[in-house]
């Protein structure tokens, strides 16, 4: 997670076609970078999985979908999502609660 002007960038590792939509927690990749592991039921076709990830994060973090934006990784499992109007401490607290 990194701080940007007016918000936070989160790296997410997505598993599509899962049995349920869920956040699995924070995990370190082989490169040492930490990712929020996310599973969604949607298929990776025409942005369906990306939309499901944004909807799940919006619900879980209690943050409006309009304040979330996919900024990198549209066709990759590893995505970068920008959350506007929050601090890293708020994100951690909402993920823990």
GIGI-V932959 format. One record per pair of residues at least 24 apart in sequence whose C-alpha atoms are under 7 Angstrom apart, sorted by the first residue. I is the first residue (numbers start at 1). J is the second residue. D is the distance in Angstrom with one decimal. If there is no record, write none. Layout:
# GIGI-V932959
i: {I & I}
j: {J & J}
d: {D & D}
This chain:
# GIGI-V932959
i: {6 & 6 & 7 & 7 & 7 & 7 & 7 & 7 & 8 & 8 & 8 & 8 & 8 & 8 & 9 & 9 & 9 & 9 & 10 & 10 & 10 & 11 & 11 & 11 & 11 & 11 & 11 & 12 & 12 & 12 & 12 & 12 & 12 & 13 & 13 & 13 & 13 & 13 & 14 & 14 & 14 & 14 & 15 & 15 & 15 & 16 & 16 & 16 & 16 & 16 & 16 & 17 & 17 & 17 & 61 & 61 & 61}
j: {84 & 85 & 82 & 83 & 84 & 85 & 86 & 87 & 82 & 83 & 84 & 86 & 87 & 88 & 80 & 81 & 82 & 83 & 80 & 81 & 82 & 35 & 36 & 78 & 79 & 80 & 81 & 36 & 37 & 38 & 78 & 79 & 80 & 37 & 38 & 77 & 78 & 79 & 38 & 39 & 77 & 78 & 39 & 40 & 77 & 40 & 41 & 42 & 43 & 44 & 49 & 41 & 42 & 43 & 91 & 94 & 95}
d: {5.7 & 5.6 & 6.9 & 5.4 & 4.2 & 5.1 & 5.3 & 6.3 & 5.7 & 5.2 & 6.5 & 6.6 & 6.4 & 6.5 & 6.5 & 5.6 & 4.5 & 6.4 & 5.6 & 5.3 & 6.4 & 5.1 & 6.3 & 6.9 & 5.7 & 4.6 & 6.5 & 4.7 & 5.9 & 6.8 & 5.6 & 5.1 & 6.2 & 4.9 & 6.0 & 5.5 & 4.6 & 6.4 & 4.9 & 5.7 & 5.0 & 6.4 & 4.7 & 6.4 & 6.9 & 5.1 & 5.9 & 5.9 & 5.6 & 6.3 & 6.3 & 4.5 & 5.5 & 5.3 & 6.9 & 5.5 & 6.6}
